[in-house]
Amino acid sequence: MLTCLGLASCPHDRQDPSRPKSRDAIPIHHLLNAPEDDDFIGHFPIRDTAQDPTGDDDDAVIAEAEDSSEASHWSDDYDANDVFIGAEMLELGVAFDNFLGGFETMTFGNFPLHHDLSEIISEGGVSSPMDMALEPRAFEIRQLLMGTASSLAMAYPDNPRLGHLGGAIQLLTHIELDYCVNLYFNNYHRHCPILHRPSFQPTIVPIPLLLTTAALGAMYSPDPTKVAWMKSLFDVMEAYIFGLPGLRDDFMGGFSLTEAPDEETLNYQFQIFQGAYLMVVTQFFSGNLAGRRRARRQRFCTITSIARAFRLPTAQHGSMTVIHDEASFQRWMQNESRIRTMNIILALDSAMGIFNNVPPRINYCELDLQLPCHPEYFDLSSYAEMLQRSLFPWPRMKLIDAFQRLFTPSDELMPVYEHEVLCCWDMLYLIHVLFTHCWQHLLGNPLNRVSPSRLACAPPSIFEPMKMALANWKLLWDEARARVARSAVPEMGFETSADSYWTLTRLIVQRSEATTENASCPRPETANSPSNGTESSARPATNGFKSGLSSVGLDFMPLPADCDSQGSHLRKILRR
């Protein structure tokens, strides 16, 4: 959500079969050209059900007809006619929605809760062995959530919705858990591949992880009533998860998830952390207004703090790591899950900046993080399968190393990546870092302000490295995309949206550069200025960029921070 952000698709039974499942999404022109008070939270994925006209005061979304989703460059034009290959930079006079499409977010729509909750039952009359085995866990979950709901009702006696949670909680049966977890792995897992699917066992994983996989999976149900039912439980699920030891605020110290007597316990507690992260994703992209605010203002900060305690910013496989048996294979997978989780957290951190203009919570100076392994290795179920398929993973390049090499002159680009095969997921992570880099240097540098409401013209030299990195990213992206068979595209996830983030980054750089080129920025000459070419005549009148720039600049500052209207800060910049 951002998905990450990330990062989701429309239910498979509701989409146009001619388009990849992962690409039904809100087009970028809605982000940039919608009215200022409009939010696209309710636009994804495309659904037929209308919003309850009564709505909820706590929900930022007002029902309206869904926009038609535009296919990405991955769809019908996959093998040809890529609009970005060799494309010229746009003229700023052209409306932004003339060519933009495919910029997607991870929201799932918003549906009224049916008054008769008894109608919420999953299809299929025969219980599977798995859902029968989940019955004790379902009972435990209902008891825990009922206790949390009672505590919330006492803390917030004026909230009328809390009194109706009991009936909704009782519907969280073993059948529903099994159904929703399957929906998670069949639909959402491709967008956030941080769980090792072959080893995921619903009967023994921590309850926070089981709850959040079920919650996210339910968003793909074809039944709008079921979606609304699960959404009604988001807040109580969040309260339960972030009230657990290691996740709640402890004033007297206490338990830490990163402390454990053995690796098995530590891995179990790391799965609790993953469940908490997925709860943030759930609320940020599909919760009510208060839930979305908590996700980005409070809960995500908790997640990044615990990630640091787990040392995820420096997660990597050792250069001498050898997988020689099943035990070492499982250790490798657990470490790979940590690497993947941190990369996804970085992407969500950037997505919050893109959608809501939230300052990054993670500083790149703390990173020594490897890129994740290619998907085929993470899909291996055992050491025996690894041997059978002769798939032996190798250490990947580090994220910051890969990013730095984007600034290599184009004629030297391929040699610096010759020992690394970049995939589409790698390119998604890299474009998020590049977006943040460009944003901070062009808009986040206080020396660039000529007044409280205006940015100065940035020096021309600042644009060349950015343009080179963007051009190099596109070359690497085209190469990575060319290695993907067309038949595999429908099963891919949010990584296919990387080109849209590239487009947005390019627009921001283009907007700033065009202003610099079109503005006349002569240095003022004073009567006392020497005219003999001395050092004093060559030196600017003031330090920084203020000299001679008071009459020009980008007059959209300050930008709204942590804005509920997603993309309002981008529209302020790009619609001028």
C-alpha positions in Angstrom: 0.0 0.0 0.0 0.9 1.3 -1.2 0.5 -0.9 -1.0 1.9 -1.9 -0.5 2.4 -1.0 -0.9 1.3 -2.7 -1.1 -0.2 -3.9 -3.3 -3.5 -6.0 -4.7 -5.7 -7.3 -7.4 -9.4 -7.7 -8.2 -11.1 -11.0 -7.4 -10.5 -13.4 -10.2 -14.2 -14.0 -10.8 -15.0 -10.4 -11.3 -12.5 -9.3 -13.9 -12.2 -9.1 -17.6 -10.6 -12.4 -18.6 -8.6 -10.6 -21.3 -6.6 -8.7 -18.8 -4.1 -9.8 -16.2 -5.6 -10.4 -12.8 -3.1 -8.2 -11.0 -3.8 -5.1 -13.2 -7.4 -4.1 -12.4 -6.7 -0.9 -10.6 -7.4 2.8 -10.3 -5.8 4.7 -13.2 -3.2 7.3 -12.3 -5.2 10.1 -13.9 -7.7 9.8 -11.1 -5.0 10.4 -8.7 -3.8 13.6 -10.5 -7.1 15.0 -11.9 -9.8 14.2 -9.4 -11.4 17.0 -7.4 -9.4 18.1 -4.3 -12.0 16.7 -1.9 -12.2 13.3 -3.7 -10.5 10.3 -2.5 -10.0 7.1 -4.5 -10.1 4.8 -1.6 -13.4 3.4 -2.7 -12.4 2.8 -6.4 -10.4 -0.4 -6.2 -11.1 -3.1 -7.3 -13.9 -2.6 -9.7 -17.1 -3.9 -8.2 -20.8 -3.6 -9.1 -22.1 -3.0 -5.6 -23.1 0.5 -4.7 -22.2 2.2 -1.4 -24.8 2.4 1.3 -26.2 5.9 0.9 -26.3 6.3 4.7 -22.6 5.6 5.0 -20.6 6.1 8.2 -19.3 9.4 9.6 -16.0 7.7 10.2 -15.5 6.7 6.7 -13.8 9.0 4.2 -15.3 7.4 1.1 -18.6 8.5 -0.5 -20.2 6.1 -2.9 -20.0 6.9 -6.6 -19.7 5.1 -9.8 -16.4 3.2 -10.2 -14.0 4.5 -12.8 -13.2 2.1 -15.6 -9.8 0.6 -14.8 -7.2 1.1 -17.5 -4.9 -1.8 -18.4 -1.2 -1.4 -17.8 1.5 -1.7 -20.5 1.5 -5.4 -19.4 -1.8 -6.2 -20.9 -2.7 -6.3 -24.6 0.4 -4.3 -25.6 2.8 -6.6 -23.7 5.0 -7.5 -26.7 4.7 -4.4 -28.7 3.8 -0.7 -28.8 5.2 0.2 -25.4 4.3 3.8 -25.1 7.4 4.5 -23.1 10.0 3.0 -25.4 11.8 5.9 -27.0 9.0 8.3 -25.9 9.8 12.0 -25.7 9.3 13.9 -22.5 5.8 15.4 -22.3 5.1 19.0 -22.7 3.6 20.3 -19.5 0.7 21.9 -21.4 -0.7 18.4 -22.1 -3.3 17.1 -19.7 -1.7 14.5 -17.5 -4.5 12.0 -18.0 -4.0 11.8 -21.8 -1.6 8.9 -21.5 -1.3 7.9 -17.8 -2.8 4.6 -16.7 -2.1 1.6 -14.6 -1.0 3.4 -11.4 -2.6 1.2 -8.8 -3.3 1.2 -5.1 -4.4 -1.6 -2.8 -7.8 -0.6 -1.7 -10.7 -3.0 -1.9 -13.9 -0.9 -2.0 -16.3 -0.3 0.8 -19.6 -2.1 1.4 -22.5 -1.8 3.9 -22.8 -4.5 6.6 -25.9 -6.5 6.0 -28.3 -6.5 9.0 -28.9 -10.2 8.9 -25.4 -11.5 9.6 -26.7 -15.1 9.5 -26.6 -14.9 5.7 -22.8 -14.7 5.7 -21.8 -18.3 5.1 -19.1 -19.6 2.8 -19.9 -21.7 -0.2 -19.5 -25.4 -0.1 -21.3 -27.8 2.3 -18.5 -30.3 2.9 -16.0 -29.5 5.5 -12.3 -30.0 4.6 -9.8 -31.7 6.9 -8.1 -28.3 7.3 -11.1 -26.3 8.3 -12.1 -29.1 10.8 -8.6 -28.9 12.3 -9.1 -25.1 12.7 -12.1 -25.4 14.9 -10.2 -25.1 18.2 -8.3 -22.1 16.9 -11.5 -20.5 15.7 -13.0 -20.9 19.1 -9.9 -19.4 20.7 -10.0 -16.4 18.3 -13.6 -15.7 19.0 -12.9 -15.7 22.8 -9.9 -13.4 22.4 -11.8 -10.9 20.1 -14.8 -10.9 22.4 -12.6 -10.0 25.3 -11.0 -7.2 23.2 -14.4 -6.0 22.1 -15.6 -5.8 25.8 -12.6 -3.8 26.7 -13.2 -1.4 23.8 -16.8 -1.0 24.8 -15.8 0.0 28.3 -13.2 2.4 27.1 -15.5 3.9 24.5 -19.1 3.7 25.8 -20.4 6.2 23.3 -19.4 4.2 20.3 -22.6 2.5 19.1 -20.8 0.1 16.7 -19.0 -1.7 19.5 -22.2 -3.1 20.8 -22.9 -5.0 17.6 -19.5 -6.7 17.3 -20.5 -9.8 19.3 -22.7 -11.2 16.5 -20.0 -10.5 13.9 -17.3 -12.1 15.9 -19.3 -15.3 16.4 -19.5 -15.7 12.7 -15.7 -16.1 12.6 -15.9 -19.9 12.4 -13.3 -22.5 11.3 -15.1 -22.7 7.9 -14.7 -19.0 7.4 -11.1 -19.0 8.5 -10.2 -21.7 6.0 -12.1 -20.1 3.2 -10.5 -16.6 3.8 -7.0 -17.9 4.2 -7.3 -19.8 0.9 -8.5 -16.5 -0.7 -5.4 -14.8 0.7 -3.0 -17.2 -0.9 -4.9 -17.4 -4.1 -5.2 -13.7 -4.6 -3.2 -11.4 -2.2 -0.1 -13.4 -1.7 1.3 -12.5 -5.1 1.3 -8.9 -4.1 3.1 -9.3 -0.8 5.1 -12.5 -1.0 6.6 -12.4 2.5 5.1 -15.7 3.8 6.6 -19.0 2.8 3.4 -20.6 1.4 4.6 -24.3 1.5 5.4 -24.1 5.2 2.4 -22.0 6.3 0.2 -24.1 8.6 -3.0 -22.3 9.8 -3.3 -24.6 12.7 0.0 -23.6 14.3 0.9 -20.1 13.0 0.5 -17.3 15.5 -3.1 -16.0 15.9 -2.2 -12.5 14.7 -0.9 -13.9 11.4 -3.8 -16.2 11.0 -6.2 -13.3 11.6 -4.6 -10.9 9.2 -4.3 -13.4 6.3 -8.0 -14.2 6.8 -8.9 -10.5 6.9 -7.0 -9.7 3.7 -8.3 -12.8 2.0 -11.9 -11.9 2.8 -11.5 -8.7 0.7 -11.4 -11.0 -2.4 -14.7 -12.6 -1.6 -17.3 -12.2 -4.4 -19.9 -11.6 -1.8 -20.0 -7.9 -0.8 -21.8 -8.7 2.4 -18.9 -10.9 3.5 -16.4 -8.2 2.7 -18.4 -5.7 4.8 -18.6 -8.2 7.6 -14.9 -8.7 7.8 -14.3 -5.0 7.6 -16.5 -4.5 10.6 -14.0 -6.6 12.5 -10.8 -4.7 11.5 -10.7 -2.4 14.4 -11.2 -5.1 17.1 -8.6 -7.2 15.3 -6.2 -4.3 15.3 -6.8 -3.6 19.0 -6.2 -7.2 19.9 -3.0 -7.5 17.9 -1.4 -4.2 19.0 -2.4 -5.0 22.6 -0.2 -8.0 22.7 3.1 -8.1 24.6 5.9 -6.9 22.4 3.5 -4.8 20.2 1.8 -2.6 22.8 3.3 0.4 24.6 4.9 -0.9 27.8 5.8 1.8 30.3 7.8 -0.5 32.5 9.8 -2.3 29.9 8.6 -5.8 29.5 8.5 -8.4 26.8 10.3 -8.0 23.4 9.5 -10.0 20.3 13.2 -10.0 19.4 14.2 -11.8 22.5 13.9 -15.6 22.5 15.6 -18.6 24.0 16.0 -20.4 20.7 15.6 -19.9 16.9 12.3 -21.7 16.8 10.7 -19.3 19.3 12.3 -16.3 17.6 10.8 -17.3 14.3 7.4 -17.8 15.9 7.6 -14.3 17.3 8.8 -12.9 14.0 5.5 -14.3 12.5 3.6 -12.4 15.1 5.4 -9.3 13.8 4.5 -10.2 10.2 0.8 -10.5 11.3 1.1 -7.0 12.9 2.5 -5.6 9.6 -0.3 -7.2 7.6 -2.7 -5.6 10.0 -1.2 -2.2 9.1 -1.6 -3.0 5.4 -5.2 -4.1 6.0 -6.2 -0.9 7.7 -4.1 1.5 5.6 -5.7 0.3 2.3 -9.1 -0.9 3.4 -10.0 0.4 6.8 -12.2 3.3 7.8 -10.8 6.8 8.1 -9.7 6.4 11.7 -8.1 3.1 10.9 -6.2 4.4 8.0 -4.9 7.3 10.1 -3.8 5.0 12.9 -2.1 2.8 10.4 0.2 5.5 9.0 0.5 7.7 12.1 0.9 5.1 14.9 1.0 1.5 13.9 3.5 1.8 11.1 5.9 3.6 13.4 5.6 0.6 15.8 6.3 -1.7 12.9 9.5 0.1 11.8 10.7 0.2 15.4 10.3 -3.5 15.9 11.9 -4.1 12.4 15.0 -2.3 13.6 15.0 -4.5 16.8 14.9 -7.6 14.5 17.8 -6.0 12.6 15.8 -6.2 9.4 17.4 -3.2 7.7 20.6 -5.2 7.5 19.0 -8.6 6.7 21.0 -10.6 4.2 22.3 -14.1 3.5 25.9 -14.7 4.3 28.2 -15.0 1.3 29.3 -18.4 2.5 25.8 -19.7 3.2 25.5 -23.4 2.2 22.2 -25.3 2.0 23.1 -28.9 2.7 20.1 -30.4 4.4 16.4 -29.7 5.3 17.3 -27.9 8.5 19.7 -25.5 6.6 17.0 -25.1 3.9 14.4 -24.0 6.5 16.9 -21.6 8.1 17.6 -20.1 4.7 13.8 -19.7 4.0 13.3 -18.0 7.4 16.1 -15.5 6.7 14.7 -14.9 3.2 11.3 -14.2 4.7 13.0 -11.5 6.8 14.7 -10.0 3.8 11.4 -9.9 1.8 9.5 -8.4 4.8 12.0 -5.5 5.1 11.9 -4.8 1.3 8.1 -4.7 1.4 8.1 -2.4 4.5 10.4 0.0 2.6 8.0 -0.1 -0.3 5.1 0.7 2.0 7.1 3.5 3.6 7.6 5.0 0.2 4.0 4.4 -0.8 2.8 6.4 2.2 4.9 9.3 0.9 3.5 8.9 -2.6 -0.2 8.7 -1.6 -0.2 10.8 1.6 3.0 12.8 1.6 4.2 11.2 4.8 7.9 11.7 5.5 9.9 8.5 5.3 10.2 6.6 8.6 13.2 4.6 7.4 16.5 6.4 6.6 18.6 4.9 3.9 21.8 5.4 6.0 20.6 2.4 8.1 20.2 0.0 5.3 22.6 -2.9 4.4 19.7 -5.0 2.9 19.9 -7.6 0.2 17.4 -7.8 -2.6 15.0 -10.8 -2.2 15.7 -14.0 -4.1 13.8 -14.6 -7.3 10.3 -16.0 -6.8 11.0 -19.5 -8.0 13.4 -20.1 -5.1 10.9 -18.8 -2.5 8.3 -21.2 -3.9 10.4 -24.3 -3.1 8.8 -26.5 -0.5 11.8 -28.5 0.7 15.5 -29.3 0.3 14.5 -32.4 -1.7 12.6 -30.3 -4.2 15.5 -27.9 -4.4 17.8 -30.8 -5.4 15.2 -32.3 -7.7 14.7 -29.0 -9.6 18.4 -28.0 -9.4 17.4 -24.6 -8.1 20.3 -23.4 -5.9 19.9 -19.8 -4.7 22.8 -17.4 -4.8 23.4 -14.2 -2.7 21.8 -11.2 -4.2 23.0 -7.7 -4.7 22.3 -5.2 -1.9 19.5 -2.8 -2.5 21.6 0.3 -2.1 24.3 -1.1 -4.4 21.7 -1.7 -7.1 20.3 1.8 -6.6 23.7 3.5 -6.8 24.5 1.7 -10.1 21.4 3.3 -11.7 23.5 6.5 -11.9 26.1 4.8 -14.1 26.6 6.3 -17.6 24.3 4.4 -19.9 27.1 2.9 -22.0 28.5 1.3 -18.9 25.2 0.2 -17.4 25.1 -3.5 -18.4 28.6 -4.3 -17.2 27.9 -3.1 -13.7 24.9 -5.5 -13.5 26.5 -8.4 -15.4 26.6 -10.6 -12.3 23.0 -9.8 -11.3 19.8 -10.7 -13.0 17.2 -8.1 -11.9 13.6 -9.2 -11.9 10.4 -7.1 -11.9 10.2 -7.1 -8.0 13.7 -5.7 -7.9 12.7 -2.9 -10.3 9.7 -2.1 -8.1 11.9 -1.7 -5.0 14.4 0.4 -6.9 11.8 2.8 -8.4 10.4 3.4 -4.9 13.9 4.4 -3.6 14.4 6.6 -6.7 11.1 8.3 -6.2 12.0 9.1 -2.6 15.5 10.3 -3.7 14.1 12.7 -6.3 11.4 14.0 -4.0 13.8 14.8 -1.2 16.3 16.5 -3.5 13.8 18.5 -5.5 11.1 19.3 -2.9 12.5 18.4 0.5 15.6 20.5 0.5 14.9 23.6 2.6 17.7 25.5 0.8 15.5 25.4 -2.3 12.8 27.6 -0.7 12.8 31.3 -1.8 9.8 32.0 0.4 7.3 30.1 2.6 5.2 29.4 -0.4 7.7 29.1 -3.3 10.4 26.8 -4.4 13.4 28.2 -6.2 14.6 27.0 -9.6 16.8 24.0 -8.8 20.3 24.2 -10.4 20.3 22.4 -13.8 23.1 20.1 -12.6 20.8 18.4 -10.2 18.6 17.0 -13.0 21.1 15.1 -15.1 21.8 12.3 -12.6 18.1 11.9 -12.0 17.3 11.7 -15.7 20.2 9.2 -16.2 18.9 7.0 -13.4 15.4 7.1 -14.8 16.6 6.2 -18.3 18.7 3.4 -16.9 15.8 2.1 -14.8 13.7 1.9 -17.9 16.4 0.0 -19.8 16.7 -2.5 -17.0 12.9 -2.7 -16.7 12.5 -3.5 -20.4 15.1 -6.2 -20.1 13.5 -7.7 -17.0 10.0 -7.6 -18.6 11.3 -9.2 -21.7 12.3 -12.3 -19.7 8.8 -12.8 -18.5 6.6 -15.1 -20.6 3.3 -13.5 -21.5 1.5 -16.5 -20.1 3.0 -15.8 -16.7 1.9 -12.2 -16.4 -1.7 -12.9 -15.1 -0.2 -14.6 -12.1 2.2 -11.8 -11.2 1.5 -9.2 -8.6 2.0 -5.6 -7.8 5.5 -5.6 -9.3 3.8 -5.1 -12.7 2.9 -1.6 -11.6 6.5 -0.5 -11.3 6.4 1.3 -14.7 3.6 3.6 -13.4 5.8 4.7 -10.4 8.5 5.4 -13.0 6.1 7.6 -14.9 5.2 9.5 -11.8 8.8 10.0 -10.8 9.6 11.2 -14.3 6.7 13.6 -14.2 8.0 15.2 -11.0 11.5 15.6 -12.3 10.1 16.9 -15.6 7.9 19.5 -13.9 10.8 20.8 -11.9 13.2 20.9 -14.8 10.7 22.6 -17.1 10.2 25.4 -14.6 14.0 25.9 -14.4 14.4 26.0 -18.2 11.5 28.3 -18.8 12.4 30.7 -16.0 14.8 33.6 -16.4 17.1 33.5 -13.4 19.8 36.1 -13.9 21.9 37.0 -10.9 21.2 40.6 -9.8 24.0 43.0 -10.5 24.6 45.8 -8.0 26.2 49.2 -8.7 29.2 48.2 -6.5 29.8 44.9 -8.3 33.2 44.8 -9.9 33.2 44.2 -13.7 36.7 42.9 -14.1 36.0 39.2 -13.6 37.2 39.1 -10.1 36.2 36.5 -7.5 33.6 38.8 -6.0 31.7 39.2 -9.3 31.6 35.5 -9.8 30.3 34.8 -6.3 26.5 34.7 -5.8 25.1 37.5 -3.7 23.7 35.1 -1.1 24.4 31.5 -0.1 22.0 29.0 -1.6 19.5 29.5 -4.5 17.7 32.7 -3.3 19.9 35.0 -5.4 17.9 36.4 -8.3 15.0 33.9 -7.9 12.5 36.0 -6.0 10.4 36.5 -9.1 10.3 32.9 -10.2 9.8 29.5 -8.7 7.3 26.7 -8.1 4.4 28.3 -6.2 2.7 25.2 -4.8 4.4 25.2 -1.4 3.8 24.2 1.3 2.4 20.8 0.4 -0.1 19.1 2.7 1.5 16.4 4.8 -0.2 13.3 6.0 -3.2 14.1 3.9 -6.3 12.0 4.0 -7.1 12.9 0.4 -4.7 10.6 -1.3 -2.6 12.2 -4.0 -3.7 15.8 -3.2 -0.1 16.9 -2.9 0.7 15.4 -6.3 -2.3 17.1 -7.9 -1.1 20.4 -6.5 2.2 20.0 -8.2 1.4 18.3 -11.5 -1.9 19.9 -12.5 -0.4 23.3 -12.9 
